[in-house]
Amino acid sequence: MDFFTASLILGGLALPIIIWKLRYSGKQNNEEVIVEFTEIIGDRTIFHDSLYKGMMNYKKDILNIDKLKLKRPIPPAEVMIPTRKGQKRVNLIKLDTGRYGYRVPSLNNQVIVEKRDEFGNIIKGNGGVPILIKHKYKFCDNVVEPDDKHWQEHMEKTIQEKHKTREGAFQKWIYPMGMVLLFITAIILLNMTTKQLSADKAMILEKATEAEADAKRTTENLNMLMEKITGREVVETDEPPDK
């Protein structure tokens, strides 16, 4: 068995293990959850018509809801409602700016309060025991508001560190990038200057050639004119005239 065949066999055996490891690791750290979103605006409760898909990253403790552009900490286990398909569902409610809670359906839809008089004083019965009144509702939600102050501080610190890292990387590369841009700009300017000088030189040569041709035509015309008048041809010479 040669080395190439052995490598193929080992690769074929290792590939399923690697794929299983990656898939298992992804499922272990991430989980999809169905999100029902509600907002309290003023004195009204607004329910969103559509359900949203959220992705829970247990490693980073982040629930990311892309369509809402919202990130929250992983919801507590007691607010996650199981579904028949095996998925988890949470009813997220926005209480105020920066305040979020979870609506959890109550199995016991009733509220017990003390009986009070018109002035708000508790009415007590025999033995000084307060009289209790049971109010029953057709539907009741318990709203759980997790304390996420430390999570918020951690997220803000993480974002600040990312900005510092990016700024440091920018400061690190800005000088080399500036030098490269300066070098490229100098080459472009030099190339443009060379082309302009070449164009100017060609234009000067062209003008000189045209001037020489004009002078030649002028000389020929003068010779023809003098020959017609005097019968003698005018010849150009650099020698001084005879004295």
N, C-alpha and C positions, 0 to 999 in steps of 0.2 A: 504494500500500500504506500503510495507516494504522499508527499507532504500536502499537495493540493487536495487530494481526495480526503485525507484525514481532516483537513481544515473545514471542508464542506460538511463532513459528518458531525464534527464538534459544533459547528455553527448551527446546523439544523437541530441539534439537541438543545442548544442553549437558547435559541430564538423563542420557543414557546414559554420558557421560564421567564425570560426578560419581559415578554408581552404580558404574561400573567402578573408579574411583579408591578409593572407600570399601571395596569388596570386596577389591581387591588389597592395600590398606594393611592391612586386618584379617588377611588370610592371611599377609602378610609378617611381621607382628608376633606372631601367635598360631598355635599348632598343637596339634592334639589328639594325645594319646598314650595307649596302653593300659598300665595299670600292674598288675603282679602284686606283691602285698605279702606279705612274710614277716617274722615276728618271732622273735627269740631270747629266750625267757623261761626264765631259769635255765639248765639244761643241755638244754633242749628247743628244737627248731625248729618253729614253728607256721606252717603255710601257710594263708593265707586262701582260702576256697573260691571266692569271686567275684573277677572282675576289676574294676578301677576305671578310670574315665575321668579323665585328667589333662589340664590345659590349660597349655601352655607359652607364657609371655609373654616373648619374646626381648628386648623393649625394657626390661622391668623385671628380667630374669633371675630369673623365678619359675616354678616348676612348682607349680601349685595343684591339689590333689586334694580336692574338696569333701566327698565322703562320709567321708574320713578326717580332715577338718579339718586338713590338713597342707600346709605350704608348704616347698618345697625349692628350691635353685638349679637351673638348667637342667642336666640330666644331661650328662656328657661324651659326645661322639659315639661313642666306642668301646664304650659300654655300651648303646647303642640297637640293638635287634634288629629288622631289617626283617621285615614280614609279606607274605603273598601279595597282600593287598588294598591294599598300599602304605602302610599305617599303620606307625608305629613302636611298639615295645613295650619296656618296661624292667621288670626284676625288682628292685624296691626291697626292701631288707632293713633292718630296725631292729636294730642291733647292741647298743645300750644307750641310756640316756637322752641324747637330743641327738646320738646317733651313728647315721648312716645310711650304707649302702653299696649297691652294685649287684651282683647275681649275674649273671655272664656265662658261658654254657656254653663249656667248653673243647673245642677240636677234638682235642687230644692228651690223652686221659684217662689220664695216667700221672704219677707222681712219682718222682724219682730222689734218693736220699739216700745218705750215706756209711754203710758198714758199721761197726758199733761192737761192742765187747765188752760184757760184763755190767756193767762199771764206767763205760760211756759213752765210752770212749776209741775214737778212730777207728782202724780196722784198716787197715794199709797193706800193699801187695803189693811186688813187686820194684821196686826203684828208688825206694822211698818214696812211691809214688803210692797215694792212698786207693782202697780197693775200693768201687765203687758198686753199689747195689742198686736195681733198677727195680721199683716197685710200680704195678700197673695196676688201674684202677678201672672199674666198669661205667659210672659217670657221675661227672663232676667239674665243679665250678663254681669259677671264679676270682671272688673277691669284691674289688671295687674300692671303696675308701672315699676319696672326694674330700676334699681339704682345704677345708672350708667355713668356716673360722674368720673370715676377712675378710667373707664373705657374711653370717654371723650378726651380726657387729658392725655391718655396714651396715644390716641389717634392724632391729636394735635402735635404731640411731640414727634411722632413718626413722620408726619407731613413736614414739619420744620427740619428734621434731619435729612429728609429727601431733598428739600430745597437747598440745604447747605451743601450736600453732596454734589448736586447739580451745579451750584454756583462755584464750588471748588474745582470741579471738572472744567467748567467754562473758563475760570481764571487760569487754570493750568494750560489750556490749549489756545487761549486767545492770542498770546504772543506768537507762538509758532504759526498759527493760522494767519495772523496779521503779516508776518514776514513772508509767508508763501503768497498771500494776496499782493503784497507790495512787489515781490519778485515778478509775479505774473503780469501785474500792471506795467512794470518797467519794460518787460519783454514786449508787451503789446504796443507801448508807446514807441519803443525803439523800432519795432517792425513798421509801425505807421510812419515814423520819421524817415526810415530808410526808403519806404515806398514813395513818400513825398519828395525826398531828395532825388530819387531815380526819375520820378515824373518831371521834376524841375529840370534835371540834366537833359532828359530827352526833349523837353520843350525848348531849352536853350540851343541844343544842337539843331533842332528842326528850324528854329528862327535863323540860326547862323547859316544853315544850308539854303534857306529861302533868300537871305540877304546876299549870299554869294551868287546864287542864280540870278537875282535881280541885277547885281553889279555886272555880271557877265552879259546879260541881255542889254544893259545900258551901254556897255563898251561896244558891243556888236552894232548897236544902232548908231552910235557916234561914228564908228569906222565907216559904216555905209554912207552916213551923211557927209563926212569929210571927203570920202572917195568920190562922191557925186559932185561935190563942190570943187575940190582941188585936184582930183585925180590921184591923190596920194592917200595911203592908208595910215592911220594913226596907230602906232604900236606902243603898248605900255612897256616901260623899262624902269629899272631901279637906278640906272646909271645917270649921273648928272649931265646936263646938256653941255655941248662943246662951247667953249668960250672963244 
